[in-house]
Amino acid sequence: MAGTQLHRIKTISEYHRLRGLPKPGHPLISVIDYGLIAHSTDNNPISWVFDFYSISLKRDLGAKLKYGQQEYDFDEGVMFFISPGQVFRVEVERVAQARHSGWILLIHPDFLWNTSLAKVIKGYEFFDYSVHEALFLSEKEETIVTGMMQSIEQEYHTNIDKFSQDIIIAQLELLLKYAERFYQRQFITRKITNHKILNRLETTLSDYFNGDDLVQKGLPTVQSIADTLNISPTYLSALLKALTGQTTQQHIHDKLIEKAKEKLSVTDLSVSEIAYALGFEHPQSFSKLFKTKTSLSPLEFRQSFN
């Protein structure tokens, strides 16, 4: 993000003003028709950070949205989730020709105060996904999401009473549950893209364990592997869990045990030497992990070959 201006938006009312929209119907929650937002290429050098949650459903944006070094063209119906404090940048293109459509739901954390959702919203991993890991919606899914956003909008525009917040919170929880379901579907249906990620993960781990990185850097972390693949750690682990039943950490451990078995069976290195060669500071930590994964100690495994 170096070289770009960072613009922080603290309130939903401030967002409305900056986007040329009327005052929000509620200060802490707003559903916005994306077609009403004023876009300008003047804002292209600016990166944004919100102090509130943003859930967007966008189609035919005619813009590129960047997060970190990643770039994504929003020309199809996609959904993405931004949590408070997340930095992103939109680069608008073809302003005159673009057909903006979709919805943006803004929720200030204060709206969730002392509700069931306040305790669990951070557990939805897609708020930690990078923007380029957007959710691709089918036509049916898009209809469901649009209907829920319109129901939320209708609720806070009616006469506010003691039931209003509970009803909106319930609608938000339902929307997030549907998003969770749709992401699980996407992990399975986007086979080509996802299997490419699996292949790259396998190559990355093999290169790491077969090279000098283990000795020089120690065991790879989930963050370092995700960085190499240009994927957020939460998205990578969720994807792997859906496709293989294992997290990124478990894949790292599997590759480690595979390499340990190789050294135990074809070399005369001591268990301590193997442990250090595999990036462990303490041989007992290696032995404990090996036994957990194989039900055998390293020495018992080696003796099974004699």
C-alpha positions as CSV (number, residue, x, y, z in Angstrom):
1,M,0.0,0.0,0.0
2,A,3.1,2.2,-0.1
3,G,2.6,5.5,-2.0
4,T,-1.1,5.6,-1.5
5,Q,-3.2,7.7,0.8
6,L,-5.1,5.9,3.6
7,H,-8.6,7.2,4.3
8,R,-10.4,6.0,7.4
9,I,-14.2,6.1,7.6
10,K,-15.3,6.0,11.2
11,T,-19.1,6.2,10.9
12,I,-21.8,5.0,8.5
13,S,-23.1,8.6,8.2
14,E,-19.6,9.6,7.0
15,Y,-19.7,6.9,4.4
16,H,-23.0,8.2,3.1
17,R,-21.7,11.7,2.9
18,L,-18.6,10.7,1.0
19,R,-20.6,8.6,-1.5
20,G,-23.2,11.3,-2.2
21,L,-26.0,9.4,-0.5
22,P,-28.8,10.7,1.7
23,K,-28.4,10.4,5.5
24,P,-28.8,6.8,6.6
25,G,-32.2,5.7,7.9
26,H,-30.3,4.2,11.0
27,P,-27.0,5.5,12.3
28,L,-25.6,2.0,13.0
29,I,-26.8,-0.1,10.1
30,S,-27.5,0.7,6.5
31,V,-28.4,-1.2,3.3
32,I,-27.3,0.7,0.2
33,D,-28.3,0.2,-3.4
34,Y,-24.9,0.0,-5.1
35,G,-26.3,1.7,-8.2
36,L,-26.8,4.9,-6.3
37,I,-23.2,5.3,-5.2
38,A,-21.2,8.1,-6.9
39,H,-17.9,6.7,-8.3
40,S,-14.9,8.7,-9.4
41,T,-11.5,7.8,-10.8
42,D,-10.2,10.6,-8.6
43,N,-10.2,8.2,-5.6
44,N,-8.0,5.6,-7.3
45,P,-4.8,6.3,-5.3
46,I,-6.7,6.0,-2.0
47,S,-6.8,3.0,0.2
48,W,-9.7,2.6,2.6
49,V,-10.3,1.3,6.1
50,F,-13.7,1.2,7.8
51,D,-14.5,1.2,11.5
52,F,-17.5,-1.0,10.8
53,Y,-18.4,-4.2,9.0
54,S,-19.2,-4.2,5.3
55,I,-21.0,-7.0,3.4
56,S,-21.2,-6.4,-0.3
57,L,-23.0,-8.1,-3.2
58,K,-21.8,-6.5,-6.4
59,R,-22.3,-7.1,-10.1
60,D,-21.0,-5.4,-13.2
61,L,-18.9,-3.0,-11.1
62,G,-16.4,-2.1,-13.9
63,A,-13.7,-1.7,-11.3
64,K,-10.7,-3.5,-9.9
65,L,-10.6,-4.1,-6.2
66,K,-7.1,-4.6,-4.7
67,Y,-6.1,-6.1,-1.4
68,G,-2.4,-6.3,-0.8
69,Q,-0.8,-7.4,-4.0
70,Q,-3.9,-9.2,-5.2
71,E,-6.3,-7.8,-7.8
72,Y,-9.8,-8.9,-8.7
73,D,-12.2,-7.8,-11.5
74,F,-15.8,-7.5,-10.2
75,D,-17.7,-8.1,-13.4
76,E,-19.7,-11.1,-12.1
77,G,-22.1,-11.4,-9.1
78,V,-19.7,-11.8,-6.1
79,M,-19.9,-11.2,-2.4
80,F,-17.2,-10.2,-0.1
81,F,-16.8,-9.3,3.6
82,I,-14.7,-6.6,5.2
83,S,-14.2,-6.3,8.9
84,P,-13.3,-3.2,10.9
85,G,-9.7,-2.2,10.4
86,Q,-9.2,-4.1,7.1
87,V,-7.3,-2.1,4.5
88,F,-8.5,-2.3,0.8
89,R,-8.4,-0.3,-2.4
90,V,-10.9,0.2,-5.2
91,E,-9.7,1.3,-8.7
92,V,-12.6,2.5,-10.7
93,E,-12.5,2.0,-14.5
94,R,-14.9,2.8,-17.4
95,V,-16.9,5.1,-15.1
96,A,-19.3,6.2,-17.9
97,Q,-19.9,2.7,-19.2
98,A,-20.0,0.8,-15.9
99,R,-23.4,-0.6,-14.9
100,H,-23.1,-0.7,-11.1
101,S,-25.6,-2.9,-9.4
102,G,-25.8,-4.8,-6.1
103,W,-26.1,-4.1,-2.4
104,I,-23.8,-3.0,0.4
105,L,-24.7,-3.8,4.0
106,L,-22.9,-1.7,6.6
107,I,-23.0,-2.7,10.3
108,H,-21.3,-0.7,13.1
109,P,-20.0,-2.9,15.9
110,D,-22.1,-0.8,18.4
111,F,-25.3,-2.2,16.7
112,L,-24.2,-5.6,17.8
113,W,-23.5,-4.6,21.4
114,N,-24.8,-7.1,24.0
115,T,-26.3,-9.4,21.4
116,S,-25.6,-13.0,20.5
117,L,-24.0,-12.0,17.2
118,A,-21.4,-9.7,19.0
119,K,-19.9,-12.9,20.5
120,V,-19.7,-15.0,17.3
121,I,-19.3,-12.6,14.4
122,K,-15.5,-12.8,14.6
123,G,-15.8,-16.6,14.3
124,Y,-17.0,-16.3,10.7
125,E,-13.6,-16.8,8.9
126,F,-14.7,-15.1,5.7
127,F,-14.3,-11.7,7.4
128,D,-10.5,-12.6,7.5
129,Y,-10.4,-13.6,3.9
130,S,-8.6,-11.3,1.4
131,V,-10.9,-9.5,-1.0
132,H,-9.7,-11.5,-3.9
133,E,-11.1,-14.6,-2.2
134,A,-14.6,-13.4,-2.9
135,L,-17.7,-15.6,-2.9
136,F,-19.1,-16.3,-6.4
137,L,-22.8,-16.5,-6.2
138,S,-25.2,-18.5,-8.4
139,E,-28.3,-16.8,-9.6
140,K,-30.3,-18.6,-7.0
141,E,-27.9,-17.7,-4.2
142,E,-27.9,-14.1,-5.3
143,T,-31.7,-14.0,-5.1
144,I,-31.5,-15.3,-1.5
145,V,-28.9,-12.8,-0.4
146,T,-30.7,-9.9,-2.1
147,G,-34.0,-10.8,-0.4
148,M,-32.3,-10.9,3.1
149,M,-30.7,-7.5,2.5
150,Q,-34.0,-6.0,1.5
151,S,-35.7,-7.5,4.6
152,I,-33.1,-5.9,6.8
153,E,-33.5,-2.6,5.1
154,Q,-37.3,-2.8,5.4
155,E,-37.1,-3.6,9.1
156,Y,-35.0,-0.6,10.1
157,H,-37.1,1.7,7.9
158,T,-40.3,0.8,9.7
159,N,-41.3,2.1,13.1
160,I,-38.5,1.1,15.4
161,D,-39.8,-0.9,18.4
162,K,-38.4,-3.2,21.1
163,F,-38.4,-6.1,18.6
164,S,-36.5,-4.4,15.8
165,Q,-33.0,-5.0,16.9
166,D,-33.6,-8.7,17.7
167,I,-35.3,-9.2,14.3
168,I,-32.4,-7.5,12.4
169,I,-29.8,-9.5,14.4
170,A,-31.7,-12.7,13.6
171,Q,-31.7,-11.7,9.9
172,L,-27.9,-10.9,10.0
173,E,-27.2,-14.3,11.6
174,L,-29.2,-16.0,8.9
175,L,-27.3,-14.1,6.2
176,L,-24.0,-15.1,7.7
177,K,-25.0,-18.8,7.9
178,Y,-26.0,-18.7,4.3
179,A,-22.7,-17.2,3.4
180,E,-20.9,-19.9,5.3
181,R,-22.9,-22.5,3.3
182,F,-22.2,-20.9,0.0
183,Y,-18.5,-20.7,0.7
184,Q,-18.4,-24.5,1.5
185,R,-20.2,-25.1,-1.8
186,Q,-17.6,-22.9,-3.6
187,F,-14.7,-24.8,-2.1
188,I,-16.1,-27.9,-3.7
189,T,-17.5,-26.6,-7.0
190,R,-14.5,-24.4,-8.1
191,K,-12.5,-27.6,-8.7
192,I,-9.9,-26.3,-11.2
193,T,-8.9,-23.3,-9.2
194,N,-8.9,-25.2,-5.9
195,H,-6.9,-28.1,-7.2
196,K,-4.3,-25.7,-8.5
197,I,-4.0,-24.4,-5.0
198,L,-3.6,-27.9,-3.6
199,N,-0.9,-28.7,-6.2
200,R,0.9,-25.5,-5.4
201,L,0.7,-26.3,-1.7
202,E,2.2,-29.7,-2.3
203,T,5.0,-28.2,-4.4
204,T,5.7,-25.5,-1.8
205,L,5.9,-27.9,1.0
206,S,8.1,-30.4,-1.0
207,D,10.5,-27.6,-1.9
208,Y,10.6,-26.4,1.6
209,F,11.3,-29.8,3.1
210,N,13.8,-30.8,0.4
211,G,15.8,-27.6,0.5
212,D,17.8,-25.8,3.1
213,D,14.8,-23.8,4.6
214,L,14.2,-26.2,7.4
215,V,17.7,-25.8,8.9
216,Q,17.8,-22.1,8.2
217,K,14.3,-21.0,9.1
218,G,12.8,-23.9,11.1
219,L,9.4,-25.4,10.5
220,P,7.2,-23.5,8.1
221,T,4.3,-21.6,9.6
222,V,0.8,-21.5,8.3
223,Q,1.3,-17.8,7.7
224,S,4.5,-18.3,5.7
225,I,2.9,-21.0,3.5
226,A,-0.2,-18.8,2.9
227,D,2.1,-15.9,2.0
228,T,3.9,-18.0,-0.6
229,L,0.6,-19.0,-2.1
230,N,-0.8,-15.4,-2.0
231,I,-3.8,-16.6,0.0
232,S,-5.0,-15.6,3.5
233,P,-4.2,-18.2,6.2
234,T,-7.9,-18.5,7.1
235,Y,-9.1,-19.0,3.5
236,L,-6.3,-21.6,2.9
237,S,-7.2,-23.7,6.0
238,A,-10.9,-23.5,5.3
239,L,-10.4,-24.6,1.7
240,L,-8.1,-27.5,2.7
241,K,-10.5,-28.5,5.5
242,A,-13.4,-28.7,3.0
243,L,-11.4,-30.5,0.3
244,T,-9.2,-32.8,2.3
245,G,-10.6,-32.8,5.9
246,Q,-7.3,-31.4,7.2
247,T,-6.1,-27.9,8.1
248,T,-2.9,-26.3,6.7
249,Q,-1.1,-27.2,9.9
250,Q,-2.0,-30.8,9.5
251,H,-0.7,-30.8,6.0
252,I,2.6,-29.3,7.2
253,H,2.8,-32.0,9.9
254,D,2.0,-34.8,7.3
255,K,4.9,-33.6,5.1
256,L,7.1,-33.4,8.1
257,I,6.3,-37.0,9.2
258,E,6.8,-38.2,5.6
259,K,10.3,-36.6,5.6
260,A,11.1,-38.0,9.1
261,K,10.1,-41.5,8.0
262,E,12.4,-41.2,5.0
263,K,15.4,-40.2,7.2
264,L,14.7,-42.8,9.8
265,S,14.5,-45.6,7.2
266,V,17.4,-44.8,4.8
267,T,20.0,-42.9,7.0
268,D,21.9,-43.7,10.2
269,L,21.3,-40.2,11.6
270,S,20.3,-40.2,15.3
271,V,16.9,-39.1,16.3
272,S,18.3,-35.9,17.7
273,E,20.1,-35.2,14.4
274,I,17.0,-35.8,12.4
275,A,15.0,-33.6,14.8
276,Y,17.4,-30.7,14.3
277,A,17.5,-31.3,10.5
278,L,13.7,-31.0,10.4
279,G,13.7,-27.6,12.2
280,F,13.0,-28.7,15.8
281,E,14.8,-26.9,18.6
282,H,14.1,-29.8,21.0
283,P,14.3,-33.5,19.9
284,Q,11.7,-34.4,22.5
285,S,9.2,-32.2,20.7
286,F,9.9,-34.1,17.4
287,S,9.5,-37.4,19.1
288,K,6.2,-36.4,20.7
289,L,4.7,-35.3,17.4
290,F,6.0,-38.3,15.6
291,K,4.4,-40.7,18.1
292,T,1.1,-38.7,18.0
293,K,1.0,-39.1,14.2
294,T,2.2,-42.7,13.9
295,S,1.6,-44.3,17.3
296,L,5.3,-45.3,17.2
297,S,8.3,-43.5,18.6
298,P,11.0,-42.6,16.1
299,L,13.2,-45.5,17.3
300,E,10.3,-48.0,17.2
301,F,9.6,-46.9,13.6
302,R,13.3,-47.4,12.7
303,Q,13.5,-50.8,14.4
304,S,10.5,-51.9,12.4
305,F,12.7,-51.8,9.3
306,N,15.4,-54.0,10.8
